[in-house]
Amino acid sequence: MATRLYNFNPGPAALPLEVLEEAKQTTVQYGGRGISIMEMSHRSKPVEQLVAESEQLLLELAGLPRNEYRALFMGGGASAQFAMLPLNLLTEGHAADYILSGSFSEKAHQEAQYIGEARIAASSKEEQWHRTPDVRGLNIQADAAYVHMTTNNTIEGSRFNTFPDTGNVPLIADMTSDLLSRELDYSRFSMIYAGAQKNLGPAGITAVIIRRDMLERCSKQIPLIWRYATYASNDSLYNTPPVHALYMTKLVLEWTKRQGGVPQLETVNRDKAALIYDVIDRSGGFYEGIIEKSDRSDMNVTWRLASKELEQLFVQESEQQGFEGLAGHRSVGGIRASAYNAVPRTACQALADFMADFQRRKG
Ligand SMILES: *Cc1c(COP(=O)(O)O)cnc(C)c1O
């Protein structure tokens, strides 16, 4: 087998090698049943069991009680949730409050505006998203439908470390790029959604964690296929879900548990990101971090070099040396290293070494 690259792709992103190997074993024969999981009816026992176990594992890893929360699985990616959330919960006569901290949060806000009144509760756009907005003392009206935030800003490389107190107003988060990567009081959130392709598995499946009482608040004026309640009452099997993507996700969740769960992964993730941030901070300005230090993400580390040409050279040389996915998002440029749960520490160490060497040669 060709050697594996140091994969810093922002998403779809690295999967644990162990998981890929395990999936290889079961691609043709699933559980000795003579066919693959991709060929099975979604009404079969193995698929029902797969969904049930995935729901249980995800809630367990997030530290959320099963009697209060459901974990649902559906297609469409996080972007579909940008619309599905307001369709369900931005009901007649109420407005929703959006916290803007980066381009994905703006997209979520944009979609909500097609459905109802979506206000801006806080924003750091004027600071070019170089930090996350201060959310202490947010002015949230008691009758707001919900408050929406993006806990980790994948494109910009920032994250929230404090969360708003929204009283009785449901707090809802897009956690696509940090779910299960750090310890949070997940129970502060009434709903959490995440496209799987960053920390949970391959593209094609989206996890929606929702507090059970929220299901009753959902609109009954929208088609069944868009209602969270439909997914809940049918255990995510109302229609055919992307079964194989869910299977891969379950393997990643099991791997996550074997690593020691969220507390252990958080420690490792902090250490991994610190290897890269240290090189940036000790480079005397050769590498310039984009995000204010207090708001830096451990998942997406972003920085710039003195010129576009130097950045291009950095990416080019990194690719020659076995690194993948280091070019910044096309909308912001610069360099971005996405070090999700499945990216091994050795890859981050190799990147830190490469960065130091590149500076020695070009600085
Ligand atoms: C990747 C990402 C998205 C978009 O996800 P899709 O599955 O491509 O729709 C949305 N929000 C955040 C925070 C992301 O990281």
Ligand as a Chemical Component Dictionary entry (heavy atoms), coordinates in Angstrom:
data_LIG
# 
_chem_comp.id                   LIG 
_chem_comp.type                 NON-POLYMER 
_chem_comp.pdbx_formal_charge   0 
_chem_comp.three_letter_code    LIG 
# 
loop_
_chem_comp_atom.comp_id 
_chem_comp_atom.atom_id 
_chem_comp_atom.alt_atom_id 
_chem_comp_atom.type_symbol 
_chem_comp_atom.charge 
_chem_comp_atom.model_Cartn_x 
_chem_comp_atom.model_Cartn_y 
_chem_comp_atom.model_Cartn_z 
_chem_comp_atom.pdbx_ordinal 
LIG C1 C1 C 0 -18.411 22.031 6.845  1  
LIG C2 C2 C 0 -19.337 22.878 7.593  2  
LIG C3 C3 C 0 -20.633 23.159 7.133  3  
LIG C4 C4 C 0 -21.137 22.685 5.786  4  
LIG O1 O1 O 0 -21.389 21.334 5.816  5  
LIG P1 P1 P 0 -22.054 20.570 4.569  6  
LIG O2 O2 O 0 -22.207 19.195 5.129  7  
LIG O3 O3 O 0 -21.111 20.673 3.439  8  
LIG O4 O4 O 0 -23.362 21.202 4.269  9  
LIG C5 C5 C 0 -21.457 23.921 7.914  10 
LIG N1 N1 N 0 -21.054 24.397 9.099  11 
LIG C6 C6 C 0 -19.823 24.167 9.573  12 
LIG C7 C7 C 0 -19.426 24.711 10.908 13 
LIG C8 C8 C 0 -18.928 23.402 8.836  14 
LIG O5 O5 O 0 -17.706 23.161 9.317  15 
# 
loop_
_chem_comp_bond.comp_id 
_chem_comp_bond.atom_id_1 
_chem_comp_bond.atom_id_2 
_chem_comp_bond.value_order 
_chem_comp_bond.pdbx_ordinal 
LIG C1 C2 SING 1  
LIG C2 C3 SING 2  
LIG C2 C8 DOUB 3  
LIG C3 C4 SING 4  
LIG C3 C5 DOUB 5  
LIG C4 O1 SING 6  
LIG O1 P1 SING 7  
LIG P1 O2 DOUB 8  
LIG P1 O3 SING 9  
LIG P1 O4 SING 10 
LIG C5 N1 SING 11 
LIG N1 C6 DOUB 12 
LIG C6 C7 SING 13 
LIG C6 C8 SING 14 
LIG C8 O5 SING 15 
# 
